[in-house]
Amino acid sequence: MPWWLIAIIAGLVSLLIGGLIFVIWLKRQSMTPAEGVNYVRELGVDLVRLPGRLRRVASDPRTPRKARW
């Protein structure tokens, strides 16, 4: 894989992570501290459960082949 392709992918991933952090920060500004802690905790739980949910969706025969990839 050429170095420039790796650099582009790394840049896109960092933009995605930065955007996610920015959205969380904006949402957090309108919350009380207790609401913010609960929101981040729920987000963490969802991120932990995501691989299992994706695996179930991919193994479902009703899921189109293109969506699995």
Secondary structure, 3 states (H helix, E strand, C coil): CCHHHHHHHHHHHHHHHHHHHHHHHHHHHCCCHHHHHHHHHHHHHHHHHHHHHHHHHHHCCCCCHHHHC
